[in-house]
Amino acid sequence: MLGIIRQKVGAGGASLLRTRSAVSALRSYSSAGKEMTVRDALNSALDEEMSADPKVFLMGEEVGEYQGAYKISKGLLEKYGPERVLDTPITEAGFTGIGVGAAYHGLRPVVEFMTFNFSMQAIDHIINSAAKSNYMSAGQISVPIVFRGPNGAAAGVGAQHSHCYASWYASCPGLKVLTPYSSEDARGLLKAAIRDPDPVVFLENELLYGESFPVSAEVLDSSFCLPIGKAKIEREGKDVTITAFSKMVGYALKAAEILAKEGISAEVINLRTIRPLDRSTINASVRKTNRLITVEEGFPQHGVGAEICTSVVEESFGYLDAPVERITGADVPMPYAANLERLAVPQVEDIVRAAKRACYRSVPMAAAA
Amino acid sequence: MALCMRKSPKLINHLKYRMGLFDMITPSSWNSTSSHHQEFPVTAPIAHTLGNPDADLSVKATLFSACRFKSTKPEKQLNSLNDADDNKVLDFPGGKVRFSPKMTFISESPEERTQCYRVLDDNGQLILGSNLVQVGKELAVKMYTDMITLQTMDTLFYEAQRQGRISFYLTTIGEEAINIATAAALTADDHVFPQYREPGVLLWRGFTLQEFANQCFVNKADHGKGRQMPIHYGSNKHNYFTVSSTIATQLPHAVGAAYALKMDRKDACAVTYFGDGGSSEGDFHAALNFAAVLEAPVIFICRNNGWAISTPTSDQFRSDGVVVRGSAYGVRSIRVDGNDALAIYGAVHAAHKMAITEHRPILIEALTYRVGHHSTSDDSTKYRSVDEIEWWKLAQDPVTRFRKWIESKDWWSSEAESEFRSSVRQQLLHAIQVAEKAEKPPVADIFTDVYDAPPSNLHEQEKLLRETIRRHPRDYPSDVPA
């Protein structure tokens, strides 16, 4: 540890400051061009919400003493104590049920799954206890709980650690499903999720934790909050709409850069919320560009792209100039070998090619077969 | 090993004992011990001992060391060395553990099953020498009348289902004492997480007969807004969480709520009910384990009624019921006669105090019998004998037993009995009539409460539905209020 710090000092004073907590580090920065990693964004959001409301508490495996399996909850145990940051035994079914019970009574738990793959062991409580309780009890039992953790593919972790659950949870009425991309998304949406009276599934991405994004002073303010159910247009364009969420937003933006050089102006929509889906933003964009590509890492059947495509067909059919294409992960459990894994998830080139097909700049896949 | 020897003289003594050389080696000469060790043939005799499966290894080891070395030690002396010698304890992660050279397996079933606490005998007489929590006249009479009410409600609603007037019902016949006596020992602030065979708890707390009927007949006045099957009662006001069909999911919920109560420093606990079948669920394990670790004030009440639909307890588990599992999790437990209302009252009363003042979970296993069928969808004569059912119904009826006790105290009489029974029957019939005639829940109730505030897509769906009903009224039932 000391060796690392020494190296960072050599690199420059600013790097050393990053080893401290996000809030104190940022205060010592000068005014313009603040950046924040997604990890720090989540940590600061948790910290601020726990500070503002004593009913908020964090629960999960390794969240306390270990500072979080991915260090998202770093420093929180020390600051808030073991009554508000609970290290749980290894039982997702158990601690999810307990979190729901605590929420029934009026606390606001934030339940962390080490990855959402493990939430499968608790899915009964998420669906049957959390999602449906308000409805089944006719409004008498509300469940202000947040389930969060990394979702989807990481790197080289195989089939049981790479599944994307966005469409699983988004199909269930009673749940809200959020998928942040940038640090601004992470802060704003996590705060909104914790403050929301309904159960929220908050799908993060392990590979995004270490990525840095610029954040404005407004984003850093402790009252900052993003609206749930509102997508963001990350890049405006006029020729083709590309919808994406989580890590794929970054890929879509890179694809848009490449397409711009070839004269195709792509509009990139960062969905931010999967349920409720911001159908009006998506449809407004398609009515402008007349072409749509949906991008997701998860499996194709019954995926997010399928829902978006149906929404556009239902509401904006007449505006489409080309069939909607969905870019998804391959319909196989995630392989481990690095070369196979690369082929099993969407890459920037896949998005570029699809956009070109939609713009009739290349032969459609079916015709080429 | 050498380093350890230097640090601990106690360890040296231990080794000396093992080698039977207690008198012969002094600390200063320990270096020579290691060379001594090599002189003796160790492997062959041990192999001989291990090869014989019937060998009492500890005895063999003693004899072996006695034969190997010149000194002989009588067994008595060895034992005293064991006790005095605290080298035999090691501080493992998790705490100190005492070693033993005797290989003993903990038996899979105890010689005698855990005893069952009861204070009233089969004839409703107080058993001599019982430690009992006193119950006064008012409380006892309320307990008894609520048991009759529950019985009557069960009979009439069951009949209503058979007549096709409600779709489903399940009774608590045989478990009236568990329902009412547990409720009587709790306070209104205690949060109840039921399974589904505990409407008596809600009855005790003041849920009216009309409210029960409204839920079963699913009318506009139903607190559940018509969302759930019959018997899925729930009431925020009475701290009774809405019944959920999934088995045992309420157990970790109760622990979570208990934790919340503890954090809020409330003078109340969480109470949760489940059956013998529910104890097999993963949630049971997680809940008890967590409750012990979190030190949550929660009372787990198991209604071990012998049957989980058609599965008898012999196919459900092989442990001595559910009570023994408590200690496996570090949870204080008691087994109680589930048909003895006074015993149940006493046990829950004590558990309540312990849970709140000591911040600990308590497990109560109430042994009883499910006299009725699992539900109206079941005919239990298909998997158990009618004689068995009849015996429990007549010989062990908790209501009769309690009646005998309160009558012996002159707090009740047969006139009071027939008067009360006919009165409550009339009230129930009236409630059923009113509930049946009442309007059904409105269309708007399909769309509310999915979320805290209805999202736009549900507003649109509701608009669309109303439009469709308006345009095609003949396709929709006439009693659907718009």
Interface residues (C-beta under 8 A of the other chain):
Chain A: E83 L86 T88 P89 T91 A93 G94 F95 T96 G97 I98 G99 V100 G101 A102 A103 Y104 H105 G106 L107 P109 D124 H125 N128 S129 S133 N134 Y135 M136 S137 A138 G139 Q140 I141 S142 P173 G174 K176 D196 P197 D198 G229 P276 R279
Chain B: H191 F193 D222 H223 G224 K225 R227 Q228 H232 G234 S235 N236 F241 T242 S244 T246 T249 L251 P252 H253 A254 V255 G256 A257 A258 Y259 A260 L261 M263 A270 G282 D283 H285 A286 A287 N289 F290 V293 L294 D445 T448 D449 V450 Y451 D452 P455 S456 N457
